[in-house]
Amino acid sequence: MKEFEYTGISTTVNHAVAIFMLLHKHDIERFVVYNAPDDMLTVRILYRDNKHNPETAGVLA
């Protein structure tokens, strides 16, 4: 599992959330939005990343 956390104004948080909405619903474990200081929001997303490690792709074992 990987964690993504972002704090910003509501429009930028909405854009970050929209990207994660492209994932399958089973890949998102937890999705929480908090109030942050100065009228900002913090979003914390715990998600499953099933991508292969690009550093080892194509390397023979």
N, CA, C and O atoms as a Tripos MOL2 file, in Angstrom:
@<TRIPOS>MOLECULE
protein
  244   243    61     0     0
PROTEIN
NO_CHARGES

@<TRIPOS>ATOM
      1 N           0.8370   -1.1810    0.0000 N.3       1 MET1
      2 CA          0.0000    0.0000    0.0000 C.3       1 MET1
      3 C           0.8830    1.2450    0.0000 C.2       1 MET1
      4 O           1.9630    1.2650    0.5900 O.2       1 MET1
      5 N           0.4090    2.2490   -0.6560 N.am      2 LYS2
      6 CA          1.1020    3.5320   -0.6890 C.3       2 LYS2
      7 C           0.1650    4.5950   -0.1570 C.2       2 LYS2
      8 O          -1.0560    4.4460   -0.2050 O.2       2 LYS2
      9 N           0.7510    5.6720    0.3520 N.am      3 GLU3
     10 CA         -0.0460    6.7710    0.8800 C.3       3 GLU3
     11 C           0.2540    8.0380    0.1010 C.2       3 GLU3
     12 O           1.4100    8.3570   -0.1750 O.2       3 GLU3
     13 N          -0.8030    8.7540   -0.2480 N.am      4 PHE4
     14 CA         -0.6880   10.0430   -0.9030 C.3       4 PHE4
     15 C          -1.3260   11.0660    0.0190 C.2       4 PHE4
     16 O          -2.4540   10.8740    0.4720 O.2       4 PHE4
     17 N          -0.6180   12.1480    0.3000 N.am      5 GLU5
     18 CA         -1.1780   13.2120    1.1310 C.3       5 GLU5
     19 C          -0.8970   14.5380    0.4610 C.2       5 GLU5
     20 O           0.2120   14.7910   -0.0110 O.2       5 GLU5
     21 N          -1.9190   15.3870    0.4250 N.am      6 TYR6
     22 CA         -1.7740   16.6810   -0.2300 C.3       6 TYR6
     23 C          -2.5890   17.7160    0.5350 C.2       6 TYR6
     24 O          -3.7230   17.4480    0.9320 O.2       6 TYR6
     25 N          -2.0190   18.8870    0.7400 N.am      7 THR7
     26 CA         -2.7160   19.9970    1.3850 C.3       7 THR7
     27 C          -2.7370   21.1740    0.4230 C.2       7 THR7
     28 O          -1.7080   21.5410   -0.1420 O.2       7 THR7
     29 N          -3.9090   21.7610    0.2400 N.am      8 GLY8
     30 CA         -4.0320   22.9060   -0.6510 C.3       8 GLY8
     31 C          -5.4240   23.4990   -0.5800 C.2       8 GLY8
     32 O          -6.2560   23.0850    0.2270 O.2       8 GLY8
     33 N          -5.6600   24.4730   -1.4370 N.am      9 ILE9
     34 CA         -6.9980   25.0550   -1.5120 C.3       9 ILE9
     35 C          -7.9300   24.0430   -2.1730 C.2       9 ILE9
     36 O          -7.4730   23.0910   -2.8050 O.2       9 ILE9
     37 N          -9.2150   24.2480   -2.0280 N.am     10 SER10
     38 CA        -10.1830   23.2290   -2.4490 C.3      10 SER10
     39 C         -10.0720   22.8620   -3.9220 C.2      10 SER10
     40 O         -10.2440   21.6930   -4.2690 O.2      10 SER10
     41 N          -9.7900   23.8160   -4.7970 N.am     11 THR11
     42 CA         -9.7290   23.4850   -6.2240 C.3      11 THR11
     43 C          -8.5440   22.5830   -6.5530 C.2      11 THR11
     44 O          -8.6700   21.6740   -7.3740 O.2      11 THR11
     45 N          -7.3970   22.8210   -5.9250 N.am     12 THR12
     46 CA         -6.2490   21.9620   -6.2140 C.3      12 THR12
     47 C          -6.4160   20.5820   -5.5720 C.2      12 THR12
     48 O          -5.9770   19.5790   -6.1340 O.2      12 THR12
     49 N          -7.0450   20.5310   -4.4080 N.am     13 VAL13
     50 CA         -7.3380   19.2400   -3.7850 C.3      13 VAL13
     51 C          -8.3190   18.4630   -4.6610 C.2      13 VAL13
     52 O          -8.1840   17.2490   -4.8090 O.2      13 VAL13
     53 N          -9.2960   19.1440   -5.2390 N.am     14 ASN14
     54 CA        -10.2550   18.4880   -6.1410 C.3      14 ASN14
     55 C          -9.5540   17.8820   -7.3490 C.2      14 ASN14
     56 O          -9.9210   16.7920   -7.7870 O.2      14 ASN14
     57 N          -8.5660   18.5590   -7.8880 N.am     15 HIS15
     58 CA         -7.8300   18.0320   -9.0410 C.3      15 HIS15
     59 C          -7.0300   16.7890   -8.6490 C.2      15 HIS15
     60 O          -6.9680   15.8220   -9.4090 O.2      15 HIS15
     61 N          -6.4190   16.8170   -7.4650 N.am     16 ALA16
     62 CA         -5.6660   15.6530   -7.0000 C.3      16 ALA16
     63 C          -6.5930   14.4580   -6.7840 C.2      16 ALA16
     64 O          -6.2470   13.3290   -7.1330 O.2      16 ALA16
     65 N          -7.7480   14.7040   -6.2200 N.am     17 VAL17
     66 CA         -8.7230   13.6370   -5.9800 C.3      17 VAL17
     67 C          -9.2290   13.0730   -7.3010 C.2      17 VAL17
     68 O          -9.4210   11.8630   -7.4230 O.2      17 VAL17
     69 N          -9.4450   13.9300   -8.2860 N.am     18 ALA18
     70 CA         -9.9450   13.4810   -9.5920 C.3      18 ALA18
     71 C          -8.9980   12.4800  -10.2420 C.2      18 ALA18
     72 O          -9.4530   11.5550  -10.9160 O.2      18 ALA18
     73 N          -7.7130   12.6430  -10.0580 N.am     19 ILE19
     74 CA         -6.7390   11.7060  -10.6190 C.3      19 ILE19
     75 C          -6.9080   10.3320   -9.9790 C.2      19 ILE19
     76 O          -6.8460    9.3150  -10.6700 O.2      19 ILE19
     77 N          -7.1180   10.2930   -8.6760 N.am     20 PHE20
     78 CA         -7.2810    9.0150   -7.9920 C.3      20 PHE20
     79 C          -8.6230    8.3650   -8.2990 C.2      20 PHE20
     80 O          -8.7740    7.1580   -8.1140 O.2      20 PHE20
     81 N          -9.5900    9.1320   -8.7580 N.am     21 MET21
     82 CA        -10.8850    8.5570   -9.1220 C.3      21 MET21
     83 C         -10.7750    7.6830  -10.3730 C.2      21 MET21
     84 O         -11.7040    6.9410  -10.6930 O.2      21 MET21
     85 N          -9.6440    7.7660  -11.0810 N.am     22 LEU22
     86 CA         -9.4170    6.9130  -12.2410 C.3      22 LEU22
     87 C          -9.0450    5.4920  -11.8350 C.2      22 LEU22
     88 O          -9.1370    4.5740  -12.6500 O.2      22 LEU22
     89 N          -8.6260    5.2980  -10.5820 N.am     23 LEU23
     90 CA         -8.2930    3.9650  -10.0920 C.3      23 LEU23
     91 C          -9.5600    3.1500   -9.8530 C.2      23 LEU23
     92 O         -10.6390    3.7040   -9.6440 O.2      23 LEU23
     93 N          -9.4150    1.8530   -9.8860 N.am     24 HIS24
     94 CA        -10.5370    0.9670   -9.5650 C.3      24 HIS24
     95 C         -10.8550    1.1150   -8.0860 C.2      24 HIS24
     96 O          -9.9520    1.3160   -7.2740 O.2      24 HIS24
     97 N         -12.1330    1.0160   -7.7300 N.am     25 LYS25
     98 CA        -12.5210    1.2550   -6.3360 C.3      25 LYS25
     99 C         -11.8830    0.2680   -5.3640 C.2      25 LYS25
    100 O         -11.7460    0.5790   -4.1810 O.2      25 LYS25
    101 N         -11.4920   -0.9080   -5.8350 N.am     26 HIS26
    102 CA        -10.8450   -1.8840   -4.9580 C.3      26 HIS26
    103 C          -9.3780   -1.5410   -4.6970 C.2      26 HIS26
    104 O          -8.7580   -2.1170   -3.8030 O.2      26 HIS26
    105 N          -8.8210   -0.6110   -5.4670 N.am     27 ASP27
    106 CA         -7.4360   -0.1950   -5.2680 C.3      27 ASP27
    107 C          -7.3000    0.9120   -4.2250 C.2      27 ASP27
    108 O          -6.1870    1.2200   -3.7970 O.2      27 ASP27
    109 N          -8.4070    1.5100   -3.8140 N.am     28 ILE28
    110 CA         -8.3780    2.5660   -2.8120 C.3      28 ILE28
    111 C          -8.8360    1.9840   -1.4820 C.2      28 ILE28
    112 O          -9.9760    1.5420   -1.3410 O.2      28 ILE28
    113 N          -7.9340    1.9910   -0.5150 N.am     29 GLU29
    114 CA         -8.2290    1.4310    0.8060 C.3      29 GLU29
    115 C          -8.9080    2.4620    1.7030 C.2      29 GLU29
    116 O          -9.9030    2.1610    2.3620 O.2      29 GLU29
    117 N          -8.3600    3.6860    1.7240 N.am     30 ARG30
    118 CA         -8.8970    4.7200    2.6020 C.3      30 ARG30
    119 C          -8.7820    6.0710    1.9180 C.2      30 ARG30
    120 O          -7.8030    6.3640    1.2300 O.2      30 ARG30
    121 N          -9.8010    6.8810    2.1250 N.am     31 PHE31
    122 CA         -9.8740    8.1980    1.4980 C.3      31 PHE31
    123 C         -10.4230    9.1530    2.5560 C.2      31 PHE31
    124 O         -11.5930    9.0570    2.9300 O.2      31 PHE31
    125 N          -9.5820   10.0770    3.0440 N.am     32 VAL32
    126 CA         -9.9900   10.9700    4.1320 C.3      32 VAL32
    127 C          -9.6330   12.4070    3.7620 C.2      32 VAL32
    128 O          -8.5610   12.6740    3.2170 O.2      32 VAL32
    129 N         -10.5430   13.3230    4.0650 N.am     33 VAL33
    130 CA        -10.3000   14.7530    3.8540 C.3      33 VAL33
    131 C         -10.4070   15.4510    5.2100 C.2      33 VAL33
    132 O         -11.3770   15.2570    5.9440 O.2      33 VAL33
    133 N          -9.4040   16.2590    5.5300 N.am     34 TYR34
    134 CA         -9.3580   16.9900    6.7930 C.3      34 TYR34
    135 C          -9.3550   18.4890    6.5230 C.2      34 TYR34
    136 O          -8.9270   18.9380    5.4600 O.2      34 TYR34
    137 N          -9.8380   19.2580    7.4980 N.am     35 ASN35
    138 CA         -9.6540   20.7020    7.4580 C.3      35 ASN35
    139 C          -8.2270   21.0060    7.8600 C.2      35 ASN35
    140 O          -7.6900   20.3900    8.7810 O.2      35 ASN35
    141 N          -7.6180   21.9420    7.1820 N.am     36 ALA36
    142 CA         -6.2570   22.3710    7.4910 C.3      36 ALA36
    143 C          -6.2950   23.8610    7.8170 C.2      36 ALA36
    144 O          -7.2910   24.5270    7.5330 O.2      36 ALA36
    145 N          -5.2360   24.3910    8.4030 N.am     37 PRO37
    146 CA         -5.2040   25.8300    8.7200 C.3      37 PRO37
    147 C          -5.3340   26.7060    7.4580 C.2      37 PRO37
    148 O          -5.0740   26.2570    6.3420 O.2      37 PRO37
    149 N          -5.7310   27.9260    7.6640 N.am     38 ASP38
    150 CA         -5.8210   28.9360    6.5960 C.3      38 ASP38
    151 C          -6.8000   28.5490    5.4970 C.2      38 ASP38
    152 O          -6.5160   28.7530    4.3170 O.2      38 ASP38
    153 N          -7.9500   27.9940    5.8690 N.am     39 ASP39
    154 CA         -9.0050   27.6350    4.9140 C.3      39 ASP39
    155 C          -8.5110   26.6810    3.8260 C.2      39 ASP39
    156 O          -8.9160   26.7910    2.6680 O.2      39 ASP39
    157 N          -7.6560   25.7640    4.1930 N.am     40 MET40
    158 CA         -7.1560   24.7730    3.2530 C.3      40 MET40
    159 C          -7.6910   23.3980    3.6390 C.2      40 MET40
    160 O          -8.2540   23.2150    4.7180 O.2      40 MET40
    161 N          -7.5060   22.4390    2.7380 N.am     41 LEU41
    162 CA         -7.9180   21.0650    2.9770 C.3      41 LEU41
    163 C          -6.7240   20.1400    2.8320 C.2      41 LEU41
    164 O          -5.8010   20.4170    2.0660 O.2      41 LEU41
    165 N          -6.7460   19.0420    3.5710 N.am     42 THR42
    166 CA         -5.7480   17.9880    3.4260 C.3      42 THR42
    167 C          -6.4690   16.7200    3.0350 C.2      42 THR42
    168 O          -7.4350   16.3210    3.6860 O.2      42 THR42
    169 N          -6.0050   16.0830    1.9720 N.am     43 VAL43
    170 CA         -6.5640   14.8010    1.5580 C.3      43 VAL43
    171 C          -5.4830   13.7390    1.7840 C.2      43 VAL43
    172 O          -4.3150   13.9430    1.4510 O.2      43 VAL43
    173 N          -5.8920   12.6110    2.3520 N.am     44 ARG44
    174 CA         -4.9790   11.4860    2.5720 C.3      44 ARG44
    175 C          -5.6260   10.2620    1.9310 C.2      44 ARG44
    176 O          -6.7410    9.8800    2.2840 O.2      44 ARG44
    177 N          -4.9110    9.6540    0.9860 N.am     45 ILE45
    178 CA         -5.4330    8.5060    0.2520 C.3      45 ILE45
    179 C          -4.4650    7.3440    0.4290 C.2      45 ILE45
    180 O          -3.2740    7.4690    0.1450 O.2      45 ILE45
    181 N          -4.9800    6.2200    0.8960 N.am     46 LEU46
    182 CA         -4.2110    4.9950    1.0120 C.3      46 LEU46
    183 C          -4.6620    4.1110   -0.1390 C.2      46 LEU46
    184 O          -5.8360    3.7520   -0.2290 O.2      46 LEU46
    185 N          -3.7220    3.7590   -1.0270 N.am     47 TYR47
    186 CA         -4.0980    3.0400   -2.2410 C.3      47 TYR47
    187 C          -3.1210    1.9100   -2.5390 C.2      47 TYR47
    188 O          -1.9950    1.8870   -2.0430 O.2      47 TYR47
    189 N          -3.5770    0.9900   -3.3480 N.am     48 ARG48
    190 CA         -2.7770   -0.1670   -3.7650 C.3      48 ARG48
    191 C          -2.1640    0.1680   -5.1220 C.2      48 ARG48
    192 O          -2.8680    0.5430   -6.0600 O.2      48 ARG48
    193 N          -0.8490    0.0260   -5.2110 N.am     49 ASP49
    194 CA         -0.1430    0.2960   -6.4660 C.3      49 ASP49
    195 C           0.3320   -1.0300   -7.0290 C.2      49 ASP49
    196 O           1.2810   -1.6190   -6.5120 O.2      49 ASP49
    197 N          -0.3180   -1.5080   -8.0820 N.am     50 ASN50
    198 CA         -0.0020   -2.8140   -8.6660 C.3      50 ASN50
    199 C           0.9490   -2.7160   -9.8530 C.2      50 ASN50
    200 O           1.1330   -3.6900  -10.5820 O.2      50 ASN50
    201 N           1.5490   -1.5530  -10.0510 N.am     51 LYS51
    202 CA          2.4640   -1.4000  -11.1750 C.3      51 LYS51
    203 C           3.7600   -2.1510  -10.8970 C.2      51 LYS51
    204 O           4.1950   -2.2710   -9.7520 O.2      51 LYS51
    205 N           4.3590   -2.6470  -11.9560 N.am     52 HIS52
    206 CA          5.6460   -3.3210  -11.8180 C.3      52 HIS52
    207 C           6.7260   -2.2710  -11.5720 C.2      52 HIS52
    208 O           6.6030   -1.1230  -11.9990 O.2      52 HIS52
    209 N           7.7640   -2.6740  -10.8910 N.am     53 ASN53
    210 CA          8.8770   -1.7780  -10.6130 C.3      53 ASN53
    211 C           9.6100   -1.4720  -11.9210 C.2      53 ASN53
    212 O          10.2040   -2.3780  -12.5070 O.2      53 ASN53
    213 N           9.5860   -0.2140  -12.3970 N.am     54 PRO54
    214 CA         10.2110    0.1100  -13.6890 C.3      54 PRO54
    215 C          11.7320   -0.0660  -13.6750 C.2      54 PRO54
    216 O          12.3390   -0.2110  -14.7360 O.2      54 PRO54
    217 N          12.3540   -0.0560  -12.5020 N.am     55 GLU55
    218 CA         13.8050   -0.2050  -12.4320 C.3      55 GLU55
    219 C          14.2350   -1.6420  -12.7510 C.2      55 GLU55
    220 O          15.3650   -1.8640  -13.1850 O.2      55 GLU55
    221 N          13.3460   -2.6150  -12.5410 N.am     56 THR56
    222 CA         13.7190   -4.0100  -12.7800 C.3      56 THR56
    223 C          13.0040   -4.5780  -14.0050 C.2      56 THR56
    224 O          13.1950   -5.7480  -14.3370 O.2      56 THR56
    225 N          12.1980   -3.7840  -14.6700 N.am     57 ALA57
    226 CA         11.4760   -4.2860  -15.8350 C.3      57 ALA57
    227 C          12.4730   -4.6390  -16.9510 C.2      57 ALA57
    228 O          13.3510   -3.8440  -17.2840 O.2      57 ALA57
    229 N          12.3270   -5.8140  -17.5060 N.am     58 GLY58
    230 CA         13.1730   -6.2500  -18.5960 C.3      58 GLY58
    231 C          14.5060   -6.8350  -18.1560 C.2      58 GLY58
    232 O          15.2990   -7.2500  -19.0010 O.2      58 GLY58
    233 N          14.7670   -6.8790  -16.8800 N.am     59 VAL59
    234 CA         16.0250   -7.4460  -16.3880 C.3      59 VAL59
    235 C          15.8280   -8.9420  -16.1420 C.2      59 VAL59
    236 O          14.8840   -9.3600  -15.4720 O.2      59 VAL59
    237 N          16.7290   -9.7250  -16.6930 N.am     60 LEU60
    238 CA         16.6300  -11.1620  -16.5000 C.3      60 LEU60
    239 C          17.1800  -11.5520  -15.1280 C.2      60 LEU60
    240 O          18.2230  -11.0500  -14.7080 O.2      60 LEU60
    241 N          16.4920  -12.4300  -14.4460 N.am     61 ALA61
    242 CA         16.9340  -12.8590  -13.1180 C.3      61 ALA61
    243 C          17.9870  -13.9320  -13.2220 C.2      61 ALA61
    244 O          18.4780  -14.4160  -12.2020 O.2      61 ALA61
@<TRIPOS>BOND
     1     1     2 1
     2     2     3 1
     3     3     4 2
     4     3     5 am
     5     5     6 1
     6     6     7 1
     7     7     8 2
     8     7     9 am
     9     9    10 1
    10    10    11 1
    11    11    12 2
    12    11    13 am
    13    13    14 1
    14    14    15 1
    15    15    16 2
    16    15    17 am
    17    17    18 1
    18    18    19 1
    19    19    20 2
    20    19    21 am
    21    21    22 1
    22    22    23 1
    23    23    24 2
    24    23    25 am
    25    25    26 1
    26    26    27 1
    27    27    28 2
    28    27    29 am
    29    29    30 1
    30    30    31 1
    31    31    32 2
    32    31    33 am
    33    33    34 1
    34    34    35 1
    35    35    36 2
    36    35    37 am
    37    37    38 1
    38    38    39 1
    39    39    40 2
    40    39    41 am
    41    41    42 1
    42    42    43 1
    43    43    44 2
    44    43    45 am
    45    45    46 1
    46    46    47 1
    47    47    48 2
    48    47    49 am
    49    49    50 1
    50    50    51 1
    51    51    52 2
    52    51    53 am
    53    53    54 1
    54    54    55 1
    55    55    56 2
    56    55    57 am
    57    57    58 1
    58    58    59 1
    59    59    60 2
    60    59    61 am
    61    61    62 1
    62    62    63 1
    63    63    64 2
    64    63    65 am
    65    65    66 1
    66    66    67 1
    67    67    68 2
    68    67    69 am
    69    69    70 1
    70    70    71 1
    71    71    72 2
    72    71    73 am
    73    73    74 1
    74    74    75 1
    75    75    76 2
    76    75    77 am
    77    77    78 1
    78    78    79 1
    79    79    80 2
    80    79    81 am
    81    81    82 1
    82    82    83 1
    83    83    84 2
    84    83    85 am
    85    85    86 1
    86    86    87 1
    87    87    88 2
    88    87    89 am
    89    89    90 1
    90    90    91 1
    91    91    92 2
    92    91    93 am
    93    93    94 1
    94    94    95 1
    95    95    96 2
    96    95    97 am
    97    97    98 1
    98    98    99 1
    99    99   100 2
   100    99   101 am
   101   101   102 1
   102   102   103 1
   103   103   104 2
   104   103   105 am
   105   105   106 1
   106   106   107 1
   107   107   108 2
   108   107   109 am
   109   109   110 1
   110   110   111 1
   111   111   112 2
   112   111   113 am
   113   113   114 1
   114   114   115 1
   115   115   116 2
   116   115   117 am
   117   117   118 1
   118   118   119 1
   119   119   120 2
   120   119   121 am
   121   121   122 1
   122   122   123 1
   123   123   124 2
   124   123   125 am
   125   125   126 1
   126   126   127 1
   127   127   128 2
   128   127   129 am
   129   129   130 1
   130   130   131 1
   131   131   132 2
   132   131   133 am
   133   133   134 1
   134   134   135 1
   135   135   136 2
   136   135   137 am
   137   137   138 1
   138   138   139 1
   139   139   140 2
   140   139   141 am
   141   141   142 1
   142   142   143 1
   143   143   144 2
   144   143   145 am
   145   145   146 1
   146   146   147 1
   147   147   148 2
   148   147   149 am
   149   149   150 1
   150   150   151 1
   151   151   152 2
   152   151   153 am
   153   153   154 1
   154   154   155 1
   155   155   156 2
   156   155   157 am
   157   157   158 1
   158   158   159 1
   159   159   160 2
   160   159   161 am
   161   161   162 1
   162   162   163 1
   163   163   164 2
   164   163   165 am
   165   165   166 1
   166   166   167 1
   167   167   168 2
   168   167   169 am
   169   169   170 1
   170   170   171 1
   171   171   172 2
   172   171   173 am
   173   173   174 1
   174   174   175 1
   175   175   176 2
   176   175   177 am
   177   177   178 1
   178   178   179 1
   179   179   180 2
   180   179   181 am
   181   181   182 1
   182   182   183 1
   183   183   184 2
   184   183   185 am
   185   185   186 1
   186   186   187 1
   187   187   188 2
   188   187   189 am
   189   189   190 1
   190   190   191 1
   191   191   192 2
   192   191   193 am
   193   193   194 1
   194   194   195 1
   195   195   196 2
   196   195   197 am
   197   197   198 1
   198   198   199 1
   199   199   200 2
   200   199   201 am
   201   201   202 1
   202   202   203 1
   203   203   204 2
   204   203   205 am
   205   205   206 1
   206   206   207 1
   207   207   208 2
   208   207   209 am
   209   209   210 1
   210   210   211 1
   211   211   212 2
   212   211   213 am
   213   213   214 1
   214   214   215 1
   215   215   216 2
   216   215   217 am
   217   217   218 1
   218   218   219 1
   219   219   220 2
   220   219   221 am
   221   221   222 1
   222   222   223 1
   223   223   224 2
   224   223   225 am
   225   225   226 1
   226   226   227 1
   227   227   228 2
   228   227   229 am
   229   229   230 1
   230   230   231 1
   231   231   232 2
   232   231   233 am
   233   233   234 1
   234   234   235 1
   235   235   236 2
   236   235   237 am
   237   237   238 1
   238   238   239 1
   239   239   240 2
   240   239   241 am
   241   241   242 1
   242   242   243 1
   243   243   244 2
@<TRIPOS>SUBSTRUCTURE
     1 MET1         2 RESIDUE 1 A MET
     2 LYS2         6 RESIDUE 1 A LYS
     3 GLU3        10 RESIDUE 1 A GLU
     4 PHE4        14 RESIDUE 1 A PHE
     5 GLU5        18 RESIDUE 1 A GLU
     6 TYR6        22 RESIDUE 1 A TYR
     7 THR7        26 RESIDUE 1 A THR
     8 GLY8        30 RESIDUE 1 A GLY
     9 ILE9        34 RESIDUE 1 A ILE
    10 SER10       38 RESIDUE 1 A SER
    11 THR11       42 RESIDUE 1 A THR
    12 THR12       46 RESIDUE 1 A THR
    13 VAL13       50 RESIDUE 1 A VAL
    14 ASN14       54 RESIDUE 1 A ASN
    15 HIS15       58 RESIDUE 1 A HIS
    16 ALA16       62 RESIDUE 1 A ALA
    17 VAL17       66 RESIDUE 1 A VAL
    18 ALA18       70 RESIDUE 1 A ALA
    19 ILE19       74 RESIDUE 1 A ILE
    20 PHE20       78 RESIDUE 1 A PHE
    21 MET21       82 RESIDUE 1 A MET
    22 LEU22       86 RESIDUE 1 A LEU
    23 LEU23       90 RESIDUE 1 A LEU
    24 HIS24       94 RESIDUE 1 A HIS
    25 LYS25       98 RESIDUE 1 A LYS
    26 HIS26      102 RESIDUE 1 A HIS
    27 ASP27      106 RESIDUE 1 A ASP
    28 ILE28      110 RESIDUE 1 A ILE
    29 GLU29      114 RESIDUE 1 A GLU
    30 ARG30      118 RESIDUE 1 A ARG
    31 PHE31      122 RESIDUE 1 A PHE
    32 VAL32      126 RESIDUE 1 A VAL
    33 VAL33      130 RESIDUE 1 A VAL
    34 TYR34      134 RESIDUE 1 A TYR
    35 ASN35      138 RESIDUE 1 A ASN
    36 ALA36      142 RESIDUE 1 A ALA
    37 PRO37      146 RESIDUE 1 A PRO
    38 ASP38      150 RESIDUE 1 A ASP
    39 ASP39      154 RESIDUE 1 A ASP
    40 MET40      158 RESIDUE 1 A MET
    41 LEU41      162 RESIDUE 1 A LEU
    42 THR42      166 RESIDUE 1 A THR
    43 VAL43      170 RESIDUE 1 A VAL
    44 ARG44      174 RESIDUE 1 A ARG
    45 ILE45      178 RESIDUE 1 A ILE
    46 LEU46      182 RESIDUE 1 A LEU
    47 TYR47      186 RESIDUE 1 A TYR
    48 ARG48      190 RESIDUE 1 A ARG
    49 ASP49      194 RESIDUE 1 A ASP
    50 ASN50      198 RESIDUE 1 A ASN
    51 LYS51      202 RESIDUE 1 A LYS
    52 HIS52      206 RESIDUE 1 A HIS
    53 ASN53      210 RESIDUE 1 A ASN
    54 PRO54      214 RESIDUE 1 A PRO
    55 GLU55      218 RESIDUE 1 A GLU
    56 THR56      222 RESIDUE 1 A THR
    57 ALA57      226 RESIDUE 1 A ALA
    58 GLY58      230 RESIDUE 1 A GLY
    59 VAL59      234 RESIDUE 1 A VAL
    60 LEU60      238 RESIDUE 1 A LEU
    61 ALA61      242 RESIDUE 1 A ALA
